[in-house]
Amino acid sequence: MSQRLSETHHECASDRRPDPKPRKHPQLWQAYLAWYEITEMRKRHLLRASTAERGKSNFDAQYEFDIIEQVNMDALKKIFEKEMAAYGKGVGPIWDWCAEIRGMGPSLTAQLLAQIDDIGKFDNVSKLWRFAGYAVMEGKAEKNQRGEKSHYNARLKGVCFNIADQFIRQQTPGYVDLYYAEKARQRRTYPEKVKKDNGKYIYTDAHLHNRAWRKMVKQFLADLWLAWRQADGLPVTDKYQPTLK
């Protein structure tokens, strides 16, 4: 063990990146990283297999499937999901709050809590929205600009996308109702799609879907923020009242 640590220290000696900020739940984060790494590795092998099967490369698809089986990637993924859940439950009552929501399985809940880590870092809902990539800047949804460092956590935004997808698939009471209501309101406000000067259309079905989807996610994050801070005994400074759950 000491030899491996010595080798690792030698390899990282030239690493000039600043030390990471301490995490409130480091073991949950470690379990998440292990799950994420094996998940991404599995995706890459499946992608190469798919490319071979579609005749887009001269790779052997079976070779990729054999690697997945030999390394036992499916089993490892399940192991790390259980690890995430075990440490996720240790975060506190917010785990049980999430578990009561249809579509919020152990894996998604653990990923969500791992990314946010400490709700005490967000003393208002807007800060959590921005961290998750759902801020409004100058009247528009914030987007990453080329050449600029991202102002939000892309992985957390991806987790929120998967959560919202489950809300739609599972028809989660409250949140899916909000989605449909907002989509209908948007269509009443914009009954027809509009062609812009650049030739692109706005207020299409896809556009209104995205707006309703975004509102649903922001509502969930706001509810999560309030429930988590209250569970941790933290002050709630916003005059925010949950409309759901």
Backbone bond lengths (Angstrom), bond angles and torsions (degrees), N, CA, C in turn:
res aa  C-N    CA-C-N  psi(-1)  N-CA   C-N-CA  omega(-1)  CA-C   N-CA-C  phi
1 M - - - 1.470 - - 1.524 111.07 -
2 S 1.362 116.98 -45.66 1.458 120.68 -178.38 1.521 110.83 -63.25
3 Q 1.350 116.73 -35.70 1.459 120.33 179.17 1.528 110.60 -65.38
4 R 1.352 115.86 -42.76 1.467 119.57 179.46 1.527 110.22 -63.72
5 L 1.334 116.82 -40.63 1.464 120.06 179.12 1.521 110.50 -64.92
6 S 1.338 116.12 -37.99 1.454 120.11 178.96 1.526 110.93 -65.03
7 E 1.341 116.19 -41.89 1.454 120.62 178.59 1.520 111.11 -64.31
8 T 1.335 115.51 -41.70 1.466 119.67 179.26 1.510 110.71 -64.13
9 H 1.354 116.70 -42.12 1.457 120.72 178.75 1.517 110.52 -61.10
10 H 1.327 117.14 -40.99 1.463 121.25 179.40 1.520 111.20 -63.46
11 E 1.340 116.16 -41.57 1.464 120.85 -178.69 1.523 110.97 -66.93
12 C 1.335 116.17 -31.65 1.467 119.88 -175.40 1.525 112.87 -96.07
13 A 1.332 117.34 1.69 1.460 120.73 -175.34 1.521 112.14 -59.44
14 S 1.346 117.03 -31.33 1.462 120.52 -177.76 1.524 112.45 -91.32
15 D 1.318 117.19 3.53 1.461 121.10 -179.36 1.527 109.19 -73.90
16 R 1.320 116.64 113.46 1.461 121.15 -175.72 1.535 113.16 -100.82
17 R 1.313 115.86 10.47 1.450 118.29 178.06 1.533 110.34 -67.80
18 P 1.332 118.61 148.66 1.466 119.94 179.09 1.522 110.91 -65.72
19 D 1.310 116.43 153.66 1.454 119.97 177.80 1.521 109.86 -61.87
20 P 1.336 117.35 140.91 1.465 119.52 -179.52 1.520 111.47 -68.49
21 K 1.332 115.82 153.45 1.456 119.90 176.41 1.526 108.88 -69.90
22 P 1.328 116.48 141.89 1.475 118.21 -179.31 1.520 111.21 -62.55
23 R 1.319 116.54 144.33 1.457 122.18 179.73 1.517 109.20 -104.18
24 K 1.317 116.05 146.72 1.455 121.51 -179.95 1.521 111.07 -73.52
25 H 1.346 115.83 -33.01 1.461 121.28 -179.01 1.534 109.34 -126.65
26 P 1.329 117.11 71.17 1.476 120.21 -174.38 1.523 113.90 -62.87
27 Q 1.331 118.45 -35.44 1.464 119.10 -177.75 1.532 111.49 -69.59
28 L 1.331 116.68 -34.77 1.468 119.79 174.74 1.520 109.24 -62.47
29 W 1.308 116.74 -42.07 1.465 120.98 179.89 1.529 110.99 -64.62
30 Q 1.334 116.74 -40.87 1.460 120.48 178.31 1.527 110.97 -63.82
31 A 1.321 116.26 -42.00 1.463 119.77 178.31 1.527 110.19 -64.65
32 Y 1.332 115.99 -39.23 1.465 120.03 177.58 1.531 110.53 -62.30
33 L 1.337 116.96 -45.00 1.460 120.43 -179.09 1.530 111.36 -61.69
34 A 1.330 116.32 -40.54 1.472 119.66 178.55 1.525 110.03 -63.42
35 W 1.338 116.45 -43.63 1.471 121.23 178.08 1.527 110.33 -63.59
36 Y 1.318 117.32 -44.35 1.462 121.99 -177.31 1.530 110.98 -63.63
37 E 1.332 116.03 -42.85 1.460 119.92 -177.75 1.530 111.72 -64.82
38 I 1.325 117.12 -44.49 1.470 119.21 -179.45 1.527 110.17 -70.82
39 T 1.338 117.17 -33.46 1.467 120.88 178.00 1.528 110.80 -64.76
40 E 1.334 116.34 -44.79 1.459 120.50 -179.97 1.529 110.84 -67.23
41 M 1.326 116.84 -38.73 1.463 120.23 178.01 1.526 110.14 -61.65
42 R 1.328 115.88 -44.39 1.471 120.87 179.81 1.526 110.49 -62.20
43 K 1.327 116.57 -40.74 1.464 120.90 179.10 1.525 111.31 -60.67
44 R 1.333 116.19 -42.10 1.465 119.48 -178.16 1.527 111.65 -64.47
45 H 1.341 116.25 -40.84 1.467 118.94 178.43 1.530 110.83 -66.79
46 L 1.327 116.84 -40.24 1.464 119.93 178.69 1.522 111.16 -66.24
47 L 1.325 116.56 -35.83 1.465 120.36 178.48 1.526 110.51 -65.38
48 R 1.324 117.00 -43.17 1.458 119.42 178.29 1.524 111.12 -65.14
49 A 1.327 116.59 -37.90 1.469 120.12 177.74 1.517 110.41 -64.50
50 S 1.337 116.85 -42.48 1.456 121.27 179.60 1.528 111.01 -63.59
51 T 1.331 115.37 -41.58 1.468 120.10 178.86 1.525 110.89 -61.27
52 A 1.334 115.83 -41.34 1.463 120.26 179.26 1.517 111.10 -66.90
53 E 1.322 117.08 -42.31 1.467 120.78 -178.77 1.527 112.21 -65.27
54 R 1.319 116.45 -28.78 1.468 120.19 179.81 1.526 111.93 -89.15
55 G 1.328 115.64 4.47 1.459 119.22 177.62 1.509 113.88 74.57
56 K 1.335 118.25 20.39 1.458 122.29 -178.90 1.522 112.41 -92.78
57 S 1.332 116.76 -2.46 1.459 121.16 175.30 1.529 108.01 -153.32
58 N 1.335 115.84 166.94 1.463 119.11 177.61 1.529 111.25 -98.26
59 F 1.336 116.14 20.32 1.463 120.95 176.27 1.527 110.06 -70.05
60 D 1.317 115.18 160.96 1.459 122.21 175.51 1.526 108.04 -96.10
61 A 1.318 116.52 111.16 1.464 121.05 -177.44 1.521 111.67 -60.27
62 Q 1.326 116.58 -40.47 1.465 120.05 -178.08 1.523 111.51 -61.93
63 Y 1.326 116.04 -32.78 1.462 119.97 178.51 1.531 110.25 -59.19
64 E 1.336 116.43 -42.41 1.462 120.72 -179.63 1.530 110.78 -65.73
65 F 1.331 116.21 -41.80 1.467 119.58 177.81 1.528 111.06 -64.64
66 D 1.324 116.00 -37.03 1.471 120.13 179.25 1.527 110.87 -64.89
67 I 1.332 116.20 -39.38 1.466 119.96 178.53 1.534 110.03 -61.24
68 I 1.328 116.29 -45.78 1.467 120.84 179.45 1.528 110.39 -57.63
69 E 1.330 115.70 -41.65 1.463 119.94 -178.23 1.520 111.68 -73.50
70 Q 1.325 117.21 -43.03 1.461 120.85 -177.07 1.521 111.77 -65.29
71 V 1.328 117.00 -39.29 1.456 121.11 179.50 1.536 110.53 -80.38
72 N 1.319 115.12 -10.99 1.473 120.71 179.17 1.526 111.34 64.05
73 M 1.326 116.10 42.89 1.458 120.35 -174.93 1.528 112.99 -61.75
74 D 1.329 117.15 -39.75 1.464 119.64 -179.42 1.524 110.86 -62.21
75 A 1.339 115.84 -42.14 1.466 120.03 179.45 1.525 110.82 -67.32
76 L 1.351 116.59 -41.26 1.463 120.69 179.41 1.519 111.12 -62.79
77 K 1.330 116.06 -40.15 1.459 120.01 179.44 1.530 110.17 -60.68
78 K 1.329 117.09 -42.66 1.459 120.99 179.21 1.532 111.25 -65.95
79 I 1.323 116.11 -38.72 1.464 120.21 178.44 1.524 110.69 -60.77
80 F 1.339 115.59 -47.01 1.460 119.46 -178.33 1.527 111.72 -69.86
81 E 1.329 117.63 -30.66 1.468 120.16 174.58 1.522 110.28 -62.86
82 K 1.349 116.49 -40.82 1.462 120.56 177.80 1.531 110.56 -66.51
83 E 1.341 115.78 -38.10 1.463 119.96 177.76 1.530 109.98 -62.79
84 M 1.328 116.27 -45.72 1.465 119.96 178.85 1.518 110.59 -58.73
85 A 1.311 116.51 -45.37 1.463 120.52 -178.69 1.525 111.16 -62.97
86 A 1.334 116.26 -41.52 1.464 120.15 -178.92 1.525 111.15 -61.59
87 Y 1.325 116.59 -45.65 1.460 119.62 179.07 1.523 111.40 -76.34
88 G 1.332 117.12 -29.27 1.462 120.28 177.95 1.516 112.07 -63.36
89 K 1.327 116.29 -38.39 1.463 120.23 178.66 1.522 111.02 -62.33
90 G 1.336 116.16 -26.86 1.457 120.24 179.93 1.516 113.94 -75.13
91 V 1.332 117.04 -9.37 1.467 119.51 178.69 1.519 110.59 -65.33
92 G 1.345 116.94 -32.96 1.457 120.08 178.13 1.514 113.30 133.68
93 P 1.333 116.94 -164.08 1.469 122.11 -175.51 1.519 114.85 -58.87
94 I 1.345 117.03 -20.99 1.461 118.66 -178.90 1.525 111.12 -63.34
95 W 1.340 117.18 -25.06 1.462 120.48 176.13 1.520 110.00 -61.27
96 D 1.321 116.86 -47.02 1.468 121.22 -179.57 1.520 110.98 -66.39
97 W 1.327 117.09 -35.04 1.470 120.85 178.14 1.524 109.67 -61.26
98 C 1.330 116.45 -45.90 1.465 120.58 179.21 1.526 111.00 -65.88
99 A 1.334 116.42 -38.78 1.468 120.90 -176.03 1.523 112.28 -62.60
100 E 1.331 117.48 -23.61 1.460 121.09 -179.29 1.520 112.65 -79.64
101 I 1.327 117.64 -9.23 1.466 122.10 -177.44 1.525 109.33 -92.48
102 R 1.314 116.47 124.82 1.462 120.94 179.77 1.526 110.42 -59.95
103 G 1.324 115.92 130.11 1.457 120.95 -179.91 1.517 113.55 98.87
104 M 1.343 116.60 -16.76 1.464 120.44 -179.83 1.527 109.22 -91.22
105 G 1.325 116.60 80.27 1.454 120.73 178.61 1.517 110.97 -74.36
106 P 1.346 117.31 172.01 1.467 121.56 -178.58 1.523 114.02 -56.30
107 S 1.336 117.20 -40.52 1.460 119.78 -177.66 1.521 111.63 -66.07
108 L 1.320 117.71 -48.16 1.459 120.97 179.68 1.523 111.30 -63.49
109 T 1.325 116.34 -42.03 1.460 120.19 180.00 1.520 110.52 -62.47
110 A 1.334 116.96 -44.68 1.459 120.59 179.94 1.522 111.21 -63.31
111 Q 1.334 117.00 -41.56 1.468 120.33 178.42 1.527 110.48 -61.73
112 L 1.317 116.26 -42.84 1.463 121.44 -179.49 1.519 111.25 -62.08
113 L 1.330 116.44 -50.24 1.463 120.38 -177.80 1.523 111.23 -66.85
114 A 1.333 117.07 -34.51 1.463 120.07 178.97 1.521 110.97 -64.07
115 Q 1.323 117.06 -40.58 1.458 120.44 -178.50 1.529 111.74 -69.59
116 I 1.319 117.33 -42.18 1.473 120.58 -178.33 1.521 110.57 -77.67
117 D 1.330 116.90 -43.13 1.460 125.92 174.37 1.530 113.41 68.88
118 D 1.299 117.93 -60.65 1.470 121.03 -173.66 1.518 109.59 -136.67
119 I 1.316 116.66 107.49 1.470 120.43 -178.72 1.526 111.10 -68.51
120 G 1.332 116.34 -15.94 1.459 120.00 177.51 1.513 113.01 -65.36
121 K 1.342 117.58 -16.63 1.471 120.99 178.57 1.531 111.79 -76.30
122 F 1.334 116.32 -10.94 1.472 120.08 -174.98 1.525 108.45 -120.69
123 D 1.336 116.63 95.26 1.456 118.86 -175.92 1.520 113.22 -82.40
124 N 1.325 117.13 0.10 1.463 119.73 169.48 1.527 108.97 -149.31
125 V 1.320 115.36 163.76 1.462 121.08 -176.27 1.520 111.96 -62.20
126 S 1.318 116.50 -37.33 1.465 120.80 -176.39 1.522 111.92 -59.87
127 K 1.329 117.63 -35.94 1.463 120.49 179.83 1.529 110.88 -66.86
128 L 1.321 116.21 -38.26 1.462 119.10 177.27 1.516 110.09 -68.44
129 W 1.330 117.20 -41.07 1.463 120.27 177.52 1.520 110.71 -57.78
130 R 1.333 116.41 -43.47 1.470 118.47 -177.90 1.528 110.54 -68.72
131 F 1.316 117.23 -40.07 1.457 120.75 179.16 1.526 111.17 -61.27
132 A 1.333 115.92 -32.29 1.466 121.05 -178.69 1.524 112.76 -89.01
133 G 1.337 117.66 -2.80 1.465 120.32 178.83 1.513 114.11 88.04
134 Y 1.334 116.95 22.79 1.461 120.37 -178.53 1.525 112.37 -120.54
135 A 1.318 116.20 29.54 1.456 120.16 178.27 1.528 110.39 -81.03
136 V 1.313 115.25 159.69 1.468 121.96 174.27 1.519 107.17 -112.70
137 M 1.326 116.57 119.95 1.459 122.07 -178.99 1.520 108.83 -117.46
138 E 1.322 115.64 118.57 1.466 121.66 -179.36 1.519 111.30 55.23
139 G 1.318 115.66 41.35 1.455 121.20 175.84 1.513 115.47 80.92
140 K 1.342 117.40 3.27 1.458 120.59 -178.38 1.523 110.14 -129.04
141 A 1.339 115.61 153.23 1.458 120.21 176.94 1.521 109.21 -61.96
142 E 1.328 116.34 132.99 1.467 120.39 -177.76 1.523 110.85 -66.41
143 K 1.319 115.16 136.92 1.463 121.63 176.35 1.521 108.61 -132.42
144 N 1.324 115.69 150.07 1.460 119.63 176.05 1.517 109.76 -66.97
145 Q 1.328 115.58 138.89 1.454 121.50 177.73 1.524 109.68 -103.36
146 R 1.319 115.56 139.56 1.456 120.08 -178.82 1.531 110.22 -57.80
147 G 1.322 115.32 131.54 1.456 120.33 178.46 1.518 114.34 88.26
148 E 1.326 117.26 -9.06 1.459 121.09 179.67 1.518 110.69 -105.07
149 K 1.318 115.29 148.60 1.452 120.41 175.39 1.524 109.12 -69.77
150 S 1.327 116.33 137.92 1.461 120.08 -178.33 1.525 110.85 -61.60
151 H 1.321 115.95 139.73 1.461 121.31 179.20 1.522 111.70 -94.00
152 Y 1.307 117.13 0.95 1.467 119.02 -179.89 1.519 110.64 -137.89
153 N 1.324 115.39 169.65 1.458 123.22 -178.37 1.530 108.91 -88.39
154 A 1.314 116.68 105.40 1.463 120.97 -175.57 1.526 111.63 -64.30
155 R 1.333 116.82 -35.40 1.460 119.03 179.37 1.526 110.78 -67.13
156 L 1.323 116.48 -40.22 1.469 119.70 177.94 1.522 110.01 -63.68
157 K 1.321 117.36 -39.89 1.460 120.02 178.03 1.522 110.24 -62.47
158 G 1.334 116.35 -37.90 1.455 120.11 176.72 1.514 112.28 -64.80
159 V 1.339 116.91 -39.79 1.464 120.73 177.16 1.522 109.88 -63.60
160 C 1.332 116.80 -42.31 1.472 120.80 179.12 1.527 110.42 -62.31
161 F 1.334 117.05 -37.33 1.463 120.52 176.95 1.524 110.15 -61.18
162 N 1.337 116.36 -45.47 1.463 119.95 -179.52 1.521 112.11 -66.04
163 I 1.330 116.39 -35.13 1.466 119.89 176.92 1.526 110.24 -64.82
164 A 1.333 116.05 -47.03 1.466 120.10 179.46 1.522 111.10 -61.93
165 D 1.326 116.03 -38.35 1.463 120.16 177.73 1.527 110.47 -60.85
166 Q 1.319 116.71 -40.57 1.465 120.49 177.66 1.527 111.28 -67.60
167 F 1.326 117.26 -35.94 1.465 120.12 177.52 1.529 110.54 -59.99
168 I 1.330 115.93 -40.31 1.458 120.02 179.21 1.530 110.16 -70.96
169 R 1.317 115.93 -47.12 1.464 120.06 -178.64 1.529 112.25 -63.07
170 Q 1.324 115.87 -42.20 1.465 121.03 -176.75 1.524 112.89 -89.15
171 Q 1.343 115.80 -3.20 1.466 120.87 -178.22 1.537 110.33 51.99
172 T 1.320 114.98 54.85 1.456 122.30 -176.86 1.524 110.69 -64.25
173 P 1.330 116.95 119.25 1.472 120.09 -179.06 1.523 111.61 -53.72
174 G 1.307 116.15 143.25 1.461 121.26 179.07 1.508 111.36 88.04
175 Y 1.312 117.28 -65.72 1.461 120.35 -176.23 1.520 112.28 -70.48
176 V 1.320 117.95 -43.57 1.453 118.80 178.92 1.527 110.57 -70.04
177 D 1.329 116.89 -30.38 1.471 120.23 175.77 1.522 110.11 -63.80
178 L 1.321 115.62 -41.39 1.460 120.35 177.72 1.526 110.41 -63.10
179 Y 1.315 116.81 -41.44 1.464 121.50 179.40 1.523 110.83 -59.34
180 Y 1.331 117.06 -50.60 1.464 120.20 -177.85 1.529 111.53 -65.78
181 A 1.332 116.17 -38.90 1.466 119.99 -179.91 1.518 110.99 -64.95
182 E 1.326 115.87 -42.24 1.461 119.50 -179.58 1.526 111.50 -69.31
183 K 1.327 116.55 -38.00 1.464 119.58 178.61 1.528 110.42 -64.52
184 A 1.326 116.62 -40.33 1.468 120.62 178.18 1.524 110.59 -66.49
185 R 1.343 116.89 -40.58 1.464 120.40 178.82 1.516 111.12 -63.12
186 Q 1.343 115.87 -42.46 1.457 120.20 178.71 1.527 111.05 -61.48
187 R 1.334 117.08 -40.43 1.450 119.98 -179.40 1.523 111.62 -69.06
188 R 1.337 117.16 -34.80 1.470 119.22 175.65 1.525 110.53 -65.84
189 T 1.326 115.78 -37.41 1.459 120.35 -179.51 1.520 111.16 -72.41
190 Y 1.327 115.78 -37.30 1.468 121.67 -179.10 1.532 108.41 -124.99
191 P 1.328 117.35 79.61 1.476 120.95 -174.38 1.516 114.81 -65.39
192 E 1.328 117.39 -21.71 1.461 120.56 -178.93 1.526 110.11 -132.48
193 K 1.326 115.65 149.30 1.456 118.80 174.47 1.526 108.78 -70.87
194 V 1.332 116.11 152.30 1.463 121.79 -174.75 1.526 109.36 -123.40
195 K 1.311 116.05 133.31 1.456 120.78 178.81 1.525 109.95 -89.61
196 K 1.326 116.72 126.72 1.457 121.67 179.87 1.526 110.59 -85.52
197 D 1.330 115.04 171.89 1.460 120.05 -178.75 1.533 112.37 -62.25
198 N 1.330 116.14 -28.50 1.462 119.28 -179.52 1.526 112.54 -83.30
199 G 1.326 116.58 3.84 1.455 120.82 177.23 1.519 114.52 91.76
200 K 1.329 117.00 -8.23 1.457 120.26 179.81 1.528 110.23 -86.81
201 Y 1.331 114.76 153.74 1.459 120.01 -179.30 1.531 110.70 -102.68
202 I 1.318 114.81 144.82 1.460 121.28 172.18 1.527 108.34 -121.56
203 Y 1.306 115.25 165.98 1.476 122.93 -177.60 1.530 111.56 63.23
204 T 1.327 114.90 30.29 1.461 119.43 172.36 1.525 108.18 -77.12
205 D 1.330 116.71 172.45 1.465 119.62 177.24 1.529 110.66 -58.86
206 A 1.333 116.44 -40.60 1.463 120.27 179.91 1.525 111.25 -64.88
207 H 1.337 116.11 -39.33 1.460 121.44 179.37 1.530 110.68 -63.35
208 L 1.308 116.91 -46.36 1.457 120.95 -179.01 1.528 111.44 -69.91
209 H 1.334 115.39 -33.61 1.465 119.71 174.29 1.521 110.00 -59.39
210 N 1.331 116.51 -46.04 1.461 120.48 -178.77 1.523 111.50 -63.61
211 R 1.314 117.27 -37.05 1.462 120.55 179.08 1.529 111.03 -66.23
212 A 1.313 116.05 -44.13 1.461 120.42 179.74 1.527 110.63 -67.65
213 W 1.313 116.33 -40.35 1.468 122.92 177.26 1.520 109.89 -58.54
214 R 1.339 115.53 -46.40 1.463 121.58 -178.54 1.534 110.90 -61.84
215 K 1.328 116.15 -42.90 1.460 118.95 179.99 1.524 110.65 -64.01
216 M 1.334 117.29 -38.82 1.457 121.06 179.52 1.529 110.45 -63.21
217 V 1.320 117.06 -44.07 1.462 120.70 -179.72 1.525 110.53 -63.99
218 K 1.323 116.82 -44.48 1.456 119.96 -179.18 1.526 111.08 -63.18
219 Q 1.326 116.88 -36.55 1.463 119.90 177.51 1.524 110.44 -65.08
220 F 1.337 115.96 -42.57 1.463 119.43 178.53 1.522 110.53 -62.15
221 L 1.327 117.94 -45.76 1.457 120.94 -179.85 1.526 111.46 -63.05
222 A 1.322 116.58 -36.34 1.463 119.80 177.90 1.521 110.62 -66.91
223 D 1.319 116.86 -42.50 1.462 120.59 177.53 1.531 110.71 -63.65
224 L 1.328 115.37 -41.33 1.462 120.71 178.44 1.524 110.43 -62.71
225 W 1.304 115.97 -46.06 1.467 121.54 179.94 1.523 110.86 -56.13
226 L 1.321 116.10 -49.18 1.466 120.49 -177.82 1.532 111.15 -64.80
227 A 1.338 116.48 -47.92 1.467 120.21 -177.71 1.529 111.26 -63.33
228 W 1.317 116.88 -39.86 1.466 121.18 -176.75 1.524 110.74 -69.76
229 R 1.333 117.04 -45.03 1.462 119.68 -179.26 1.531 110.65 -66.58
230 Q 1.301 117.19 -39.03 1.459 119.36 177.46 1.525 110.83 -65.06
231 A 1.329 116.93 -40.91 1.461 121.05 179.44 1.525 111.48 -63.82
232 D 1.337 116.80 -33.81 1.464 121.24 -179.59 1.519 112.69 -89.32
233 G 1.338 116.89 3.34 1.457 120.66 178.56 1.516 113.92 70.65
234 L 1.334 116.64 28.23 1.460 121.69 -179.31 1.524 110.40 -95.23
235 P 1.320 117.42 150.36 1.473 119.76 -179.93 1.521 111.99 -66.23
236 V 1.311 115.05 145.80 1.467 121.96 176.65 1.517 106.27 -111.79
237 T 1.324 116.07 100.97 1.452 120.45 -173.63 1.516 112.90 -83.45
238 D 1.328 117.55 -29.77 1.456 120.44 -179.07 1.525 110.73 -70.81
239 K 1.317 116.78 148.96 1.465 121.47 172.65 1.511 107.76 -86.44
240 Y 1.314 113.79 63.13 1.455 120.58 -174.37 1.523 109.96 -110.45
241 Q 1.307 115.45 131.28 1.456 120.87 176.03 1.511 108.40 -122.88
242 P 1.331 117.75 126.85 1.468 118.83 -178.38 1.514 111.28 -67.39
243 T 1.307 116.52 137.81 1.462 120.18 176.87 1.513 110.95 -96.69
244 L 1.338 115.03 -10.18 1.452 120.14 -178.50 1.517 109.80 -126.40
245 K 1.308 114.40 153.56 1.452 123.74 175.29 1.532 112.02 55.89
